[in-house]
Amino acid sequence: MKDFKKILVPVDGSEHSKQALEQAVFLANLCQAELILLHVVDLNRKISSFEQVSTGGYIPNELKEDGYKLIGTAAATIPEHIKTTSVVEIGSPAEIITEICSGGDYDLIIMGSRGLNKLKQFFMGSVSQYVLAHAACPVMVIR
């Protein structure tokens, strides 16, 4: 079995995300792996389409700053002996997670499931489903 040395952990502040981080810390301890915490600012959730057009492509710095605050809170729960890197990106969470995975030589993604109800999953899908289908490495989804 291949050792996990580089684990990508998308964080969004949800309860499932926190549980995924706990599992990632446990596994990083066992394998002496590095954790990369990723938060993706989804503009579609933060700014309406009308506002996005009216800003002319300008993205307020506060959006990324809020992402780094969220990651800082998550990183504070990780023991100091585990190497941790924090990354904040802007875009579609599912697409950014898979892009970063394919370009970063990751051994594993550990992420929470969003827990959408069945109707929303049918129409919208979910980030975890997309990542499971498109990631270039194994994915562990925590419920």
N, C-alpha and C positions, 0 to 999 in steps of 0.2 A: 504494500500500500504506500502511496506517495505521501510524504509529509506535507502538511500545510505550512507554508512559510509567509504567505502574503494573503491576508483576508480582507476583503472589501465589505464594509458594513454601512449600508445606507441608513441614515437616521432621519426621522421626521418628528420626533417628540411624542409619537403615539405610544400607547402601552405595549403594542406588539413590537414596536421598534426597540423599546427598552428591554423587552425580554430577549430579542435577537442579540442585542449588545451583550447581555449577560452570558448568553451561550457562546458568543464570539470570544469574550474574555476567558471563559472556561477553556475553550479549545486553544486559544493563544497561549495560555499557561501550559497546557499539555505539550504543545508542539513548538513552543518558543517562537511563535509566529508574530509578525508585525500586523497591526490593525490599521486600516485606512478607513477613517470615518468620512462618509460622504453625505452632504446635504444638498439636495437639488431644489432650488427655488423655482417653483412652477408659476410662471407669469400668468397663466390662465386662471389660477386660483387667487393670485394676489392683486392683479390689475385687470379690469374689464377690457374687453376687446376695443371698445371705444377709446378708453384711456390709453391703451397701447398705441393706437393709431395717432392720437393727439400728442403723444410724447415724441413722435418721430424716431422711434428706436432707442431713445434715451432710457436707461434703466436706473432708477434711483439707487444710490449707494446703500441706503438703509436696508434694502432687501437682502443684499449680501451680508451686511453687518448683523442683521437678525439671524441669518443662517449660521454665522460664526459664533454668535451667542448660544444658539441651540446646540451646536457641536461642542462648545466649551463646557456646557452643562453635562453633556454626555461623557466627554473626555475626563471630567472630574471624577467619574465613578471607576475609572480604569486604574489599576495599580501602576505605580511609577516604573516598575521593571519591565513592563510591556511597551515596546516601541509603538508609538501611535503618531499618525499623521492625519491632519484634518484638511478636507477639501470642500469648497462650496462652489457649485456651478449653477448656471441659470439655463432653464430649458425644460423639456419634457422629462420627468423623472425616469420613466422606463427606458427611453432612448439614451439618456446620459449615462445611466448605470451600465447598460450593455456596451456603449462606446468606450467608457473608461475601462471596463473589464477587458475588452478585446485589445486595448492598447497598453495595458499595464502589467501583463504577465502575472495575473492573480491566480491563486490556487483554489479559491472558494469565495462565494458571496453568501453572507448570512444576513437575511432580512426578515422583517415582520410581514405578515399578511395584513392587508387593510381591513379585512372582514366586511366587505361590501355585502349588502343583502343580495339575494339571488337575482332579482330583477335588474339591479344596477350592474351586476357582473355580466349579465346577458347582453345588455346594451353597451356598456362602456369597457368591459374587461377590467383587468386590474394590473397594477404595476408588477406585482409578483408573478402573475401569469405570463406577462410579456417577457419578463426577465428569464423565467424558466424556459420559455420557448426560444429565446435568442441569445442567451449568454454563452460566452466562449469557455466557461469553466463550470464546475458543479455549483449548484445553488441549494442552500438550505433555507426553507421558509418556516418561520416560527409562528405558530398560531396561539 
